[in-house]
Amino acid sequence: MNWFTRVRNSLPFVPKRTTDDTLWIKCPSCQEMIFAQEYHENLDVCPRCEHHGRISADTRLAQLFDPGFKILPAPVVKEDPLKFRDTKKYTDRLKQARAKNPHNDAFTVAEGKVDSIPAVIGVQDFGFMGGSMGMAVGTAFCQGAEKALKKKCPYVVVTAAGGARMQEGILSLMQMPKATVMTRRLKQAGLPYIVILTDPTTGGVTASYAMLGDVQIAEPGALIGFAGQRVIQDTIREQLPDGFQRAEYLHKHGMIDMVVHRSELKATLATVLDYLAPKKAA
């Protein structure tokens, strides 16, 4: 840092100017520089190559729900049950993640209406420790399902995760069967369970509730899989096909039902819910 920068930063009366970093966004796919306002007005989708950027839980809920939705309280779970530490304490990692996010963990549940159809939506936020699935995520998922059962309405889950949370060990893996049981309860109650897969959805999340929806919808180009491509290639010792583990490849091979652009996602979801949601007797 040179003397001019030190002096400039020490002057409290100097207003902070908007920098190029806040005015422009570089698309991670086509590498084009996009005007930030244009990018956000286009639902965080690149207007040049249609790359779907990652968005926060609050943004996702606002895009899917009608105005007036209500975010449910976050569940209270035991934090750092294993007293885990790698290069940092797990508690410090949680504090760091919470300082950058408005919610306590990676899964946020809200209730409201999608084109006037009552629904409960749970959203996984990759921005919170890679959307990793720990006890808080598993408990929030189950509370969302319980709310849908109580309201007798569809349950929609938007996934985005790097897998189970390593800092919680076997306790994170136990969320897989716990969430799977809740999807069975929804099925037994005759309530739709819809999954929207976004980039990326991998690991234990894919191996459990992410692939158990009555209808599986994915955003274009979303990475969806269990193990990483390099691990698979090293295991089978074969070159994987182009587009492997991308939404379009899975759709072509029958793993998901449809690939829907973000601009059409709410309308498509509303159509699916209108068709599947239980109808009240007249």
N, C-alpha and C positions, 0 to 999 in steps of 0.2 A: 504494500500500500504506500503510495507516494505522499509527499507532504500536502499536495493540493487536495487529495481525496480525504486525508485526515482532517484538514481544516474544514472542508465542505461538510463532512458528516458531523462535525462538532457544532455546527451552527444550527440552533434550534429553529431559527426563523426562516430557514431556507426550505421552501415547499418541496415535497417529494414529487418528482415529475414522472409521468408515465413513460415507461421504457418500451423498447421494441419487443421485449419478452412478453409484455402484457397485451400488446397490440396484435401480435402475430403468433400463430401456432403452426408448428411443422408437422405435417401428416406423417405418422410412422410407417405408412405403407408406400405412398408415392413420393414422399420427401418434399412435396410442394409446400410453400409457405402460404398459409391461409389467414385472412383477416379474422381475428378472434371473434368479432361480433357476427360475421357471416357464418362462422363455424358453429357457434352456439345457437344461432337462429335456425340452422339446419339440423338441430337436435344432436349436435356433436357428431355429425356424419360429414366426412370429407366431400365437398361438392365436386371435386375433380375425379376421385377414384371410388367413391362410395364406401370407403373404409369406415366402419362403425367404431367410434372411440368409446372408451370406458367412461361410465358416468356414475355419479354418487347415488346412494339409496334414495335420498330426498328428491333428486332430479327424476329418477326412474318412477317413483310413486306419483309425482306431479304429472308425468307424461301419461300414465296409465289410468289414474283415477279422475273422476269428475271433481270439480272444486268442492272443498268441504270435507275431505277425508280426515280421519283421525288416526294418529300414530299411537299404538298401544304401548304401555309401559314396558321397559326392558326387564327381563327376568333377572333375579338376583341369584347368582351361583357362587360357589366357593372358588376364589381366585388362587392361582398358583398352588394347586393341591399337591403337586410333586416337589415343590421348592426347586423348580428347574432353573438351571443356569447354563448358558453356553458362553458366548463372548459377552453377553449381558444377562442380567437377571430378567426372568420372565415378567416380573412386576414392572420393571423399567421399560420393557418393550410395550406393555399395555399402556403405561402412562404416555409414552411417546406416540402411540397410535391414537389415543384419545385426544391428545393435544391437537391433532390434525383433523379430527373427525367430530361431527356433532353428536354421534351416538356412542354408547358404551362398548359395543362390539360389532361384529361383522354382519349380523342378521337383524333387519328391522321389519316389524310387522305393522300393518295399518288396515283399518276397515273403512269402507266407503262404497262408492258406486262406480261402475264402469259403464258409461252410456246408460245410466239409470238402473243398472242391474247390480244388486247388492253382492259384494264379494269381500273376501279377506285376501290381502296380498302380502307376501313376505319377500323381501329383497335382500340378496347377499351383496355386500359391497367389497369389491376387490381392493379398494383403497385402504381397508382396515386389515393389516397383516395378511394381505393376499386373499382376503375372504375366507381364511382357513377355518375349518370346522372344529370347534372345541365345545365344551359343555354349555357355554352361553348360546352358541349358535344352535346346538341341538335342542336346548330347552326352549329357545325362542321359536324354532320351527314347530315344536309340539304345541306350544301355547297358541300359535296361529291356527293350527289344525283344530284345537279345542274350541277356539272362538268360532271357526267356521261350522263346527258341529253344533254349537250352541245356537248360532244364528240360522242354521240350516241353509247355508249358502256355499257357493264354490270357494275353493282354496287355490290361489294362484301363487306359484313360487318362481322367482327370477333368480337363477343361479349364476354365480361368478366366483370361482374358488380355485386355489392351488392344491386343495386336498385337505386332509386332516391336520390339526395343529400339533406339531411335533412336541411342543412344550407341555402338552397334557397327556402324552403317551397313550396308553391303552384306554384311558378315559375318553379321549377324543374318538377312538375307533368304536367305542360303545354307543356313540351317537348314531351310528349307521343303523343298527337294528332297532333302536328306539324310534328313529324317524320312520323307518319302514313299517313299524307297527301302526303308527298314526295314519299312514297312507292306506293301510288295510281297513282301519276304522272308518275313514272317509268313504271307502268303496262300499263297505257294509251298510253305511247310512244312505247310500245312493247319492252322494254329493260329488260333483266333479272335482278332480284334482288336476290342474293344468300346470305344466312346467314350461318356462321360457328360458332357454339356454343361451347365455351370452358369453362373450370372450373374456377369460378362458373358463371352462368348466372341466376340472380334471380331478384325478385321485379318488379319495373315498367319497366325495360328494357325487361324482359320476357313478360310483359303485353302489349308491344307495338311492336317496330320494330324487336325484336329478333325472334318472331314467325310468321312473315308475309312474309318470303321468298318464292320465287317460288320453291326453293329447300332448304331444311334444312339439313345441315351436322353437325355432332357433333364429337368431339374427344372422345376417349374411357374414360369411368369413369367420364365424366363431370357432375357436379351437375347443374341441370336445373329445375327451378321451380319458383313459385311466392312467396307463404308464406313458412316459415320454417317448417320442419317436426314436431317439437314440438308444434307449433301453430296449425297445422292441426290435430295432435293426440288429443290435448286438446279440439278441437272444435267438432270433430266427435266421440271422446271417443272410438276409435278403434285403434288397433295396425296396423301400416302400413306394407305392404309387404317388403321383403328384396329387396334391390336395388332400392327402391322407389326414384323417382326424379333423377336417374342416366341415362346417355345417352342410355344405353342398354335397360333399362326398357321403356323409352319413344319410342324407336325404335320398340320394341316388340308390343307396344300398339298404334302404328300409329301416334305418335305425331311428329316424325322426319323421314326423308327419309333414312338416312344412318349414320353409325358410321364408321369413317375412322381414321386409325392410322396416326400419324403426318408424318411419313416417306412417306406415300402415298397421303398426302393431296394435294400437288401441282398438281400431276398427275391427281388425281380425279377431282379437280377443273377445270383444263384445259379441261378435257373431257366434263364436264358439260357445260362450257362456249362455247366450240366448237359446241356443239349441240344446245344451246339456243341463242347464240349471233347472232344479225342480220348480214346477209351476204351482202356484197357489190355487186352491180350488175357488172357483167363482162364487 
